Amino acid sequence: MDLHSVMCVSDLPRSLEWYEVFFGREADEVIGEEHLWQVGENAYVVLDARDVRSSRVGGSMITFGVALNEFDEALARLADFGVGHEPVETYSNGVRHVEVLDPDGNSLSLAALPLGSS
């Protein structure tokens, strides 16, 4: 199965800068007006600022399951660029979770299992 999760944004240049910081790289592919980051073997996050998507701006939510070291690296990278996030939570099962909002209010969360978990 393939997954293309569309993040509807209002200002493409501003959002491109933000998402490049979030992912730590430029988009992997540009198709027409859409910019795609590959986040899994067949999974992509797609930025779309076309007028046809304007009613959906700010309403997207994604959670990425990441390794603990990726979690910490992502938070450090965001901090280096002045990108804030909600408080980091640690659930009773040891999972660390944080929500990061893009400039339009779309939610990108990171969730990391504790070391030694599978």
HELIX and SHEET records of a PDB file:
HELIX    1   1 LEU A   12  PHE A   23  1                                  12    
HELIX    2   2 ASP A   51  ARG A   56  5                                   6    
HELIX    3   3 LEU A   68  ASP A   80  1                                  13    
SHEET    1   A 4 LEU A   3  CYS A   8  0                                        
SHEET    2   A 4 ALA A  43  ASP A  48  1                                        
SHEET    3   A 4 GLU A  34  GLY A  40 -1                                        
SHEET    4   A 4 GLU A  29  ILE A  31 -1                                        
SHEET    1   B 4 MET A  61  VAL A  66  0                                        
SHEET    2   B 4 SER A 107  ALA A 112  1                                        
SHEET    3   B 4 ARG A  96  LEU A 101 -1                                        
SHEET    4   B 4 GLU A  89  THR A  90 -1                                        
END                                                                             
